[in-house]
Amino acid sequence: MANPEPRRHLTDRDLDVLLAIDRCPLTVLQLLKLSRTFADQPFTSLRSVQDRLQKLRDAGWVRRWPYATASRGSSPDYYKTTLLGFHLLYGESAMPPSKRHFAEVSIANHHHTHSLAEFIVHAITSAHRRGIRIARFYRENTLRLRVGEETFSPDSAFELHTPAGLQLNFLVELDNGTERIRSAKDTESWQRKIRLYDQLQDANYPHRFRVLVVTTRSPDRFRSILSLAAEKTANPRRSLFYGIHLDEFLAEADAVCRPCFHNHHKAPVALVPTSMLGPQPVSSTT
């Protein structure tokens, strides 16, 4: 008689891993960085991440594919949950958010997917350093927004909750330089997005929010988008759009609380100003 298959043990850190890669596809390096925020112990090396992901693959809970990159060296693999892993997190009756949720990312979207994951991981880790909690996270294209007869979806959305109990809401638009900035007719232009987000803010839906414009190609792109926002928004005093280049965001360790973004007035702004964090602990000396 064949020996029964050994029981696979799911740890609290495994659940953190599954939840993380269910938000967005992650590489080993991104997961190592994100593990600093886990409730259980973080990973200590790339090898430890790889070994654990292999066990999750053997259990049928995650899958991996290689990114197609133009950089030198081997392309990193990215990981996604399987249907089995998804049901492990949310229950057998949970419905996947889309038909392609467990499918391989198309090559045309590799740069976008990897860049978005870079932004999300850095935002979460930067917030964690300040005791800021992320909540109500929306995966790419899962938050459907409606203005009149028009619908649209941000690349991501989340809330930040400060230690002082304040809640701030953000919608993320990752710009890869492929969309027109000015076009009244193009359904994929920044002019349309600015109009819709401005109208959405007027309706106060669902709360007051900021739109984060994160460009991946040229820093001039977010400046041009912000200039258009200053021109087209109904209330010029309202600071609705914040812009930054992805490389600048990733280079700032305290990216959530440092004023590394810019609004359409060209003023530096922070996602969460330190004045919103509440009283900070005072270190004592001996």
TORKOL-4160 file (C-alpha; in steps of 0.2 Angstrom, whole numbers, padded with zeros to 4 digits, m for minus):
286
<pt num="1" X="0000" Y="0000" Z="0000"/>
<pt num="2" X="0007" Y="0017" Z="m0005"/>
<pt num="3" X="0011" Y="0029" Z="0009"/>
<pt num="4" X="m0002" Y="0043" Z="0011"/>
<pt num="5" X="0003" Y="0060" Z="0005"/>
<pt num="6" X="0010" Y="0070" Z="0019"/>
<pt num="7" X="m0001" Y="0084" Z="0026"/>
<pt num="8" X="0004" Y="0101" Z="0021"/>
<pt num="9" X="0005" Y="0113" Z="0035"/>
<pt num="10" X="m0001" Y="0131" Z="0032"/>
<pt num="11" X="0007" Y="0144" Z="0043"/>
<pt num="12" X="0002" Y="0162" Z="0047"/>
<pt num="13" X="0016" Y="0168" Z="0036"/>
<pt num="14" X="0009" Y="0157" Z="0022"/>
<pt num="15" X="m0007" Y="0166" Z="0024"/>
<pt num="16" X="0002" Y="0183" Z="0023"/>
<pt num="17" X="0011" Y="0177" Z="0007"/>
<pt num="18" X="m0006" Y="0171" Z="m0001"/>
<pt num="19" X="m0014" Y="0187" Z="0003"/>
<pt num="20" X="0000" Y="0197" Z="m0003"/>
<pt num="21" X="0001" Y="0189" Z="m0020"/>
<pt num="22" X="m0018" Y="0189" Z="m0022"/>
<pt num="23" X="m0017" Y="0208" Z="m0021"/>
<pt num="24" X="m0005" Y="0208" Z="m0036"/>
<pt num="25" X="0007" Y="0197" Z="m0044"/>
<pt num="26" X="0024" Y="0197" Z="m0035"/>
<pt num="27" X="0042" Y="0192" Z="m0038"/>
<pt num="28" X="0053" Y="0184" Z="m0025"/>
<pt num="29" X="0062" Y="0201" Z="m0022"/>
<pt num="30" X="0046" Y="0211" Z="m0020"/>
<pt num="31" X="0039" Y="0197" Z="m0008"/>
<pt num="32" X="0055" Y="0198" Z="0003"/>
<pt num="33" X="0053" Y="0217" Z="0005"/>
<pt num="34" X="0034" Y="0216" Z="0009"/>
<pt num="35" X="0037" Y="0202" Z="0022"/>
<pt num="36" X="0043" Y="0216" Z="0034"/>
<pt num="37" X="0025" Y="0220" Z="0036"/>
<pt num="38" X="0019" Y="0202" Z="0040"/>
<pt num="39" X="0011" Y="0199" Z="0057"/>
<pt num="40" X="0022" Y="0183" Z="0058"/>
<pt num="41" X="0041" Y="0183" Z="0056"/>
<pt num="42" X="0048" Y="0191" Z="0040"/>
<pt num="43" X="0059" Y="0182" Z="0027"/>
<pt num="44" X="0077" Y="0184" Z="0030"/>
<pt num="45" X="0084" Y="0180" Z="0012"/>
<pt num="46" X="0079" Y="0178" Z="m0006"/>
<pt num="47" X="0082" Y="0159" Z="m0003"/>
<pt num="48" X="0070" Y="0158" Z="0011"/>
<pt num="49" X="0057" Y="0166" Z="0000"/>
<pt num="50" X="0060" Y="0154" Z="m0014"/>
<pt num="51" X="0060" Y="0139" Z="m0003"/>
<pt num="52" X="0043" Y="0143" Z="0004"/>
<pt num="53" X="0035" Y="0148" Z="m0012"/>
<pt num="54" X="0041" Y="0131" Z="m0019"/>
<pt num="55" X="0031" Y="0122" Z="m0005"/>
<pt num="56" X="0016" Y="0133" Z="m0009"/>
<pt num="57" X="0018" Y="0128" Z="m0027"/>
<pt num="58" X="0019" Y="0109" Z="m0022"/>
<pt num="59" X="0003" Y="0111" Z="m0012"/>
<pt num="60" X="m0005" Y="0118" Z="m0028"/>
<pt num="61" X="m0009" Y="0135" Z="m0020"/>
<pt num="62" X="0002" Y="0146" Z="m0031"/>
<pt num="63" X="0009" Y="0147" Z="m0049"/>
<pt num="64" X="0023" Y="0156" Z="m0057"/>
<pt num="65" X="0028" Y="0163" Z="m0074"/>
<pt num="66" X="0043" Y="0172" Z="m0080"/>
<pt num="67" X="0043" Y="0191" Z="m0084"/>
<pt num="68" X="0049" Y="0196" Z="m0101"/>
<pt num="69" X="0061" Y="0211" Z="m0097"/>
<pt num="70" X="0073" Y="0221" Z="m0107"/>
<pt num="71" X="0086" Y="0221" Z="m0093"/>
<pt num="72" X="0101" Y="0211" Z="m0093"/>
<pt num="73" X="0102" Y="0195" Z="m0084"/>
<pt num="74" X="0088" Y="0182" Z="m0081"/>
<pt num="75" X="0070" Y="0188" Z="m0080"/>
<pt num="76" X="0062" Y="0187" Z="m0063"/>
<pt num="77" X="0047" Y="0175" Z="m0060"/>
<pt num="78" X="0031" Y="0182" Z="m0054"/>
<pt num="79" X="0019" Y="0172" Z="m0043"/>
<pt num="80" X="0000" Y="0172" Z="m0043"/>
<pt num="81" X="m0013" Y="0162" Z="m0032"/>
<pt num="82" X="m0022" Y="0147" Z="m0040"/>
<pt num="83" X="m0041" Y="0144" Z="m0038"/>
<pt num="84" X="m0036" Y="0132" Z="m0024"/>
<pt num="85" X="m0026" Y="0145" Z="m0015"/>
<pt num="86" X="m0040" Y="0158" Z="m0018"/>
<pt num="87" X="m0053" Y="0147" Z="m0010"/>
<pt num="88" X="m0041" Y="0143" Z="0005"/>
<pt num="89" X="m0041" Y="0162" Z="0008"/>
<pt num="90" X="m0059" Y="0166" Z="0006"/>
<pt num="91" X="m0069" Y="0150" Z="0007"/>
<pt num="92" X="m0075" Y="0137" Z="m0006"/>
<pt num="93" X="m0090" Y="0148" Z="m0011"/>
<pt num="94" X="m0079" Y="0164" Z="m0015"/>
<pt num="95" X="m0080" Y="0170" Z="m0033"/>
<pt num="96" X="m0064" Y="0176" Z="m0042"/>
<pt num="97" X="m0064" Y="0194" Z="m0046"/>
<pt num="98" X="m0062" Y="0191" Z="m0065"/>
<pt num="99" X="m0060" Y="0176" Z="m0077"/>
<pt num="100" X="m0041" Y="0180" Z="m0079"/>
<pt num="101" X="m0037" Y="0182" Z="m0061"/>
<pt num="102" X="m0027" Y="0166" Z="m0061"/>
<pt num="103" X="m0020" Y="0167" Z="m0078"/>
<pt num="104" X="m0003" Y="0171" Z="m0085"/>
<pt num="105" X="m0001" Y="0190" Z="m0087"/>
<pt num="106" X="0000" Y="0195" Z="m0106"/>
<pt num="107" X="0017" Y="0200" Z="m0111"/>
<pt num="108" X="0011" Y="0217" Z="m0117"/>
<pt num="109" X="0006" Y="0220" Z="m0098"/>
<pt num="110" X="0022" Y="0214" Z="m0090"/>
<pt num="111" X="0029" Y="0232" Z="m0088"/>
<pt num="112" X="0013" Y="0238" Z="m0081"/>
<pt num="113" X="0010" Y="0224" Z="m0069"/>
<pt num="114" X="0028" Y="0224" Z="m0062"/>
<pt num="115" X="0028" Y="0243" Z="m0060"/>
<pt num="116" X="0011" Y="0243" Z="m0051"/>
<pt num="117" X="0017" Y="0229" Z="m0039"/>
<pt num="118" X="0033" Y="0240" Z="m0036"/>
<pt num="119" X="0022" Y="0254" Z="m0031"/>
<pt num="120" X="0010" Y="0244" Z="m0020"/>
<pt num="121" X="0024" Y="0235" Z="m0011"/>
<pt num="122" X="0034" Y="0251" Z="m0007"/>
<pt num="123" X="0018" Y="0260" Z="m0002"/>
<pt num="124" X="0013" Y="0247" Z="0010"/>
<pt num="125" X="0031" Y="0245" Z="0018"/>
<pt num="126" X="0033" Y="0264" Z="0019"/>
<pt num="127" X="0016" Y="0265" Z="0028"/>
<pt num="128" X="0020" Y="0251" Z="0040"/>
<pt num="129" X="0036" Y="0260" Z="0046"/>
<pt num="130" X="0025" Y="0274" Z="0052"/>
<pt num="131" X="0012" Y="0263" Z="0060"/>
<pt num="132" X="0000" Y="0267" Z="0046"/>
<pt num="133" X="m0012" Y="0253" Z="0041"/>
<pt num="134" X="m0018" Y="0249" Z="0024"/>
<pt num="135" X="m0037" Y="0244" Z="0022"/>
<pt num="136" X="m0050" Y="0241" Z="0009"/>
<pt num="137" X="m0037" Y="0237" Z="m0004"/>
<pt num="138" X="m0044" Y="0235" Z="m0022"/>
<pt num="139" X="m0035" Y="0225" Z="m0035"/>
<pt num="140" X="m0032" Y="0232" Z="m0053"/>
<pt num="141" X="m0048" Y="0235" Z="m0062"/>
<pt num="142" X="m0059" Y="0228" Z="m0048"/>
<pt num="143" X="m0066" Y="0245" Z="m0042"/>
<pt num="144" X="m0079" Y="0250" Z="m0054"/>
<pt num="145" X="m0083" Y="0269" Z="m0053"/>
<pt num="146" X="m0098" Y="0277" Z="m0062"/>
<pt num="147" X="m0101" Y="0295" Z="m0067"/>
<pt num="148" X="m0117" Y="0297" Z="m0076"/>
<pt num="149" X="m0117" Y="0284" Z="m0090"/>
<pt num="150" X="m0098" Y="0282" Z="m0090"/>
<pt num="151" X="m0089" Y="0269" Z="m0080"/>
<pt num="152" X="m0070" Y="0268" Z="m0076"/>
<pt num="153" X="m0058" Y="0259" Z="m0065"/>
<pt num="154" X="m0042" Y="0264" Z="m0057"/>
<pt num="155" X="m0027" Y="0253" Z="m0057"/>
<pt num="156" X="m0028" Y="0251" Z="m0038"/>
<pt num="157" X="m0037" Y="0259" Z="m0023"/>
<pt num="158" X="m0034" Y="0258" Z="m0004"/>
<pt num="159" X="m0037" Y="0267" Z="0012"/>
<pt num="160" X="m0023" Y="0272" Z="0024"/>
<pt num="161" X="m0028" Y="0273" Z="0043"/>
<pt num="162" X="m0016" Y="0283" Z="0054"/>
<pt num="163" X="m0012" Y="0279" Z="0072"/>
<pt num="164" X="m0022" Y="0294" Z="0077"/>
<pt num="165" X="m0038" Y="0286" Z="0069"/>
<pt num="166" X="m0038" Y="0296" Z="0053"/>
<pt num="167" X="m0043" Y="0288" Z="0036"/>
<pt num="168" X="m0037" Y="0294" Z="0019"/>
<pt num="169" X="m0042" Y="0287" Z="0003"/>
<pt num="170" X="m0032" Y="0285" Z="m0013"/>
<pt num="171" X="m0035" Y="0279" Z="m0031"/>
<pt num="172" X="m0020" Y="0274" Z="m0041"/>
<pt num="173" X="m0017" Y="0278" Z="m0059"/>
<pt num="174" X="m0001" Y="0270" Z="m0066"/>
<pt num="175" X="0005" Y="0279" Z="m0082"/>
<pt num="176" X="0016" Y="0270" Z="m0094"/>
<pt num="177" X="0016" Y="0284" Z="m0107"/>
<pt num="178" X="0004" Y="0275" Z="m0119"/>
<pt num="179" X="m0011" Y="0286" Z="m0117"/>
<pt num="180" X="m0014" Y="0303" Z="m0124"/>
<pt num="181" X="m0014" Y="0317" Z="m0112"/>
<pt num="182" X="m0025" Y="0329" Z="m0121"/>
<pt num="183" X="m0040" Y="0322" Z="m0131"/>
<pt num="184" X="m0058" Y="0326" Z="m0129"/>
<pt num="185" X="m0063" Y="0311" Z="m0140"/>
<pt num="186" X="m0051" Y="0297" Z="m0135"/>
<pt num="187" X="m0059" Y="0286" Z="m0121"/>
<pt num="188" X="m0042" Y="0282" Z="m0114"/>
<pt num="189" X="m0035" Y="0299" Z="m0113"/>
<pt num="190" X="m0030" Y="0308" Z="m0097"/>
<pt num="191" X="m0041" Y="0322" Z="m0101"/>
<pt num="192" X="m0056" Y="0310" Z="m0099"/>
<pt num="193" X="m0049" Y="0303" Z="m0083"/>
<pt num="194" X="m0047" Y="0320" Z="m0076"/>
<pt num="195" X="m0065" Y="0325" Z="m0080"/>
<pt num="196" X="m0072" Y="0309" Z="m0073"/>
<pt num="197" X="m0062" Y="0310" Z="m0056"/>
<pt num="198" X="m0066" Y="0328" Z="m0054"/>
<pt num="199" X="m0085" Y="0325" Z="m0056"/>
<pt num="200" X="m0083" Y="0310" Z="m0045"/>
<pt num="201" X="m0075" Y="0321" Z="m0031"/>
<pt num="202" X="m0089" Y="0333" Z="m0033"/>
<pt num="203" X="m0101" Y="0319" Z="m0029"/>
<pt num="204" X="m0091" Y="0315" Z="m0014"/>
<pt num="205" X="m0091" Y="0296" Z="m0019"/>
<pt num="206" X="m0088" Y="0287" Z="m0008"/>
<pt num="207" X="m0077" Y="0298" Z="0002"/>
<pt num="208" X="m0065" Y="0312" Z="m0001"/>
<pt num="209" X="m0050" Y="0305" Z="m0010"/>
<pt num="210" X="m0034" Y="0309" Z="m0020"/>
<pt num="211" X="m0029" Y="0302" Z="m0037"/>
<pt num="212" X="m0011" Y="0296" Z="m0037"/>
<pt num="213" X="m0003" Y="0299" Z="m0054"/>
<pt num="214" X="0013" Y="0287" Z="m0055"/>
<pt num="215" X="0023" Y="0288" Z="m0071"/>
<pt num="216" X="0035" Y="0275" Z="m0076"/>
<pt num="217" X="0043" Y="0282" Z="m0092"/>
<pt num="218" X="0047" Y="0301" Z="m0090"/>
<pt num="219" X="0045" Y="0313" Z="m0075"/>
<pt num="220" X="0039" Y="0326" Z="m0088"/>
<pt num="221" X="0023" Y="0315" Z="m0090"/>
<pt num="222" X="0016" Y="0318" Z="m0073"/>
<pt num="223" X="0020" Y="0336" Z="m0074"/>
<pt num="224" X="0011" Y="0338" Z="m0090"/>
<pt num="225" X="m0004" Y="0328" Z="m0083"/>
<pt num="226" X="m0004" Y="0339" Z="m0067"/>
<pt num="227" X="m0004" Y="0355" Z="m0078"/>
<pt num="228" X="m0019" Y="0348" Z="m0088"/>
<pt num="229" X="m0028" Y="0344" Z="m0071"/>
<pt num="230" X="m0024" Y="0362" Z="m0065"/>
<pt num="231" X="m0033" Y="0368" Z="m0082"/>
<pt num="232" X="m0047" Y="0357" Z="m0082"/>
<pt num="233" X="m0053" Y="0354" Z="m0064"/>
<pt num="234" X="m0069" Y="0364" Z="m0059"/>
<pt num="235" X="m0061" Y="0370" Z="m0043"/>
<pt num="236" X="m0043" Y="0375" Z="m0046"/>
<pt num="237" X="m0040" Y="0377" Z="m0027"/>
<pt num="238" X="m0044" Y="0358" Z="m0024"/>
<pt num="239" X="m0029" Y="0347" Z="m0024"/>
<pt num="240" X="m0036" Y="0332" Z="m0031"/>
<pt num="241" X="m0021" Y="0324" Z="m0041"/>
<pt num="242" X="m0004" Y="0320" Z="m0034"/>
<pt num="243" X="0010" Y="0316" Z="m0046"/>
<pt num="244" X="0027" Y="0307" Z="m0045"/>
<pt num="245" X="0039" Y="0297" Z="m0055"/>
<pt num="246" X="0040" Y="0279" Z="m0050"/>
<pt num="247" X="0059" Y="0279" Z="m0048"/>
<pt num="248" X="0058" Y="0294" Z="m0036"/>
<pt num="249" X="0044" Y="0286" Z="m0026"/>
<pt num="250" X="0055" Y="0270" Z="m0024"/>
<pt num="251" X="0070" Y="0280" Z="m0019"/>
<pt num="252" X="0061" Y="0288" Z="m0004"/>
<pt num="253" X="0061" Y="0277" Z="0011"/>
<pt num="254" X="0048" Y="0287" Z="0020"/>
<pt num="255" X="0038" Y="0289" Z="0004"/>
<pt num="256" X="0021" Y="0290" Z="0012"/>
<pt num="257" X="0025" Y="0304" Z="0025"/>
<pt num="258" X="0038" Y="0314" Z="0015"/>
<pt num="259" X="0032" Y="0327" Z="0003"/>
<pt num="260" X="0039" Y="0318" Z="m0012"/>
<pt num="261" X="0023" Y="0320" Z="m0023"/>
<pt num="262" X="0018" Y="0336" Z="m0031"/>
<pt num="263" X="0000" Y="0343" Z="m0034"/>
<pt num="264" X="m0006" Y="0353" Z="m0049"/>
<pt num="265" X="0000" Y="0369" Z="m0040"/>
<pt num="266" X="0018" Y="0362" Z="m0042"/>
<pt num="267" X="0019" Y="0361" Z="m0023"/>
<pt num="268" X="0027" Y="0346" Z="m0014"/>
<pt num="269" X="0014" Y="0336" Z="m0004"/>
<pt num="270" X="0014" Y="0320" Z="0007"/>
<pt num="271" X="0001" Y="0306" Z="0006"/>
<pt num="272" X="0000" Y="0307" Z="0025"/>
<pt num="273" X="0008" Y="0323" Z="0033"/>
<pt num="274" X="0017" Y="0319" Z="0049"/>
<pt num="275" X="0004" Y="0331" Z="0058"/>
<pt num="276" X="m0009" Y="0318" Z="0055"/>
<pt num="277" X="0001" Y="0304" Z="0064"/>
<pt num="278" X="m0004" Y="0310" Z="0081"/>
<pt num="279" X="0008" Y="0311" Z="0096"/>
<pt num="280" X="0024" Y="0302" Z="0092"/>
<pt num="281" X="0033" Y="0292" Z="0106"/>
<pt num="282" X="0048" Y="0301" Z="0114"/>
<pt num="283" X="0064" Y="0291" Z="0115"/>
<pt num="284" X="0072" Y="0292" Z="0132"/>
<pt num="285" X="0091" Y="0292" Z="0135"/>
<pt num="286" X="0100" Y="0284" Z="0149"/>
